[in-house]
Amino acid sequence: MHNHIPLLLLLGFLLSPQFIFAQEPAMPKPNEAKSAVSSSPPAPKYPLEAWKPLIAKEGNFVIAFPSAVKSETTRFLLQDGSAVESRFTVPASEGNYQAAITFLSDNIATPELVRARFATLLKSLKQNPRIKWISGDDISLDGNPGIEFKVHINETKITTWSRQYFAFGCIYETTARYLPREPELKEPQLFLDSFKLLGPPLQRPSFSMTTHQSPPDFTPLAQNMYYVSSEKLRAQAIEKPEPKFETEGKIYSGTVTLLLTVSPEGKVLQADPADGFIGFHKEATKAAKNWTFKPFLLNGKPVKVQGRLTFKFGGATIP
């Protein structure tokens, strides 16, 4: 396995809460309305009988939209990899409906890495003070792993309901954004339930980045967060306890790689297994959470960073 993990999963998402909600429409200020429900603009005039299936040839899937869609394709630079996203959007008076397929380069398109990132995304949403968690969990589609979440964005009063799946080396996303009403609109669930995966994509895009290349230090990953190389990460370490791997009678040697999120102050905020021998993930994570770092400075200002930390077992530790 390769020591890589996609860092913008929603990728339209990717991949961070700041990115997921970057395209929310402007809403009335608090002093302009007493409540989200009472001040909601008129519901979109998309009668249910007008919804028609769209067959997305790029991704070989079908989903119902209420009117003609706007489509765009974007290339992303990810940590040690790259991605190409095709996104389809229909605006609504209080939000929008979106579907997307994100092709991942082969070195980051593994179920293990994507499952880990899905879990991190759900955890981040639950802990974000800007967001009210409504519901969410792991889901699957034809045996392919996925997640579903429904959250309320405090500033905009908008509900975001999203499902994401990983299949055929791609991330598939369906998201409905709307103002809450009583009773709740039927359209969001109609939209999400209409998604059908017909088979593998008929054609994959070419990726210019090879699997051994890495983006430069301080490549933006999300709002106020940057990628740093594993070499940079270790060079900034102050306290760096090594895990105590019990290798006697077990695998002779190997590695465990974690994805670390480090605060501007140099504290480890999160350590997620990214690759390597699963049996040693617990020991590696325990040690990594006790690492501390000198602040990572970008233009003289401390910033939050993510990077990969690799431990070796069954031999000398990595210098």
QUIBELNOR-V378150 format. One line per field, one symbol per residue. burial: 1 if it has 24 or more other C-alpha atoms within 12 Angstrom, else 0. A space follows every 50 residues. Layout:
burial->???
//
This chain:
burial->01111111111111111111100100100000000100010001000000 00010101111111111010000011111111111111111101111111 11111111111111111111110111000011100111000001111111 11100111111111111111111111111100001011111111111000 10011000101001101111110011111100110110010110100000 00011111111111011111111111100110111011111111110000 0011111111111000000
//
